[in-house]
Amino acid sequence: MAPKILCVAEKPSIAKSVAQHLSGGHVHTHNVTGNQYVKNYEFDFTFNPPWGNCSVTMTSVLGHLTATEFPVEYKKWQISTCQHLFEAPVITKVDKDKESIARNITQQARYSKALFIWTDCDREGEHIGSEVRKAALDGNPRLDVKRAVFSNTERA
């Protein structure tokens, strides 16, 4: 059985475009439960060594998976001074409307050998990539994580 590779793009249009290019148009599309925009694209691809022939699932996020906030006691700004905010804990959690996307990544990672992150090569893309990495490692802590570097998704 060919190893499974999970690829995650920053947005659905990039996932679709990359899947079309890598598959040569021979791709199976599956809906992701709980989100009408994100799809799983499945196809076979032969990577350079050490990967070789692999079964690939290409999917995406819709930007950031997580949000940060202060605990409930700070939400109404009823504190004695703003100085307290510098010492207040910050909670990071998956956004309610992104839970199905995070769950999809976690589930797809369970049976994958590697995760290839296809986010923009800028600070925000790297941050989104770290959120994708965390969701995937929640499903498979032994996952080999790689970073795709690209500048456009058109055929040369």
Disulfide bonds with the S-S distance in Angstrom:
none
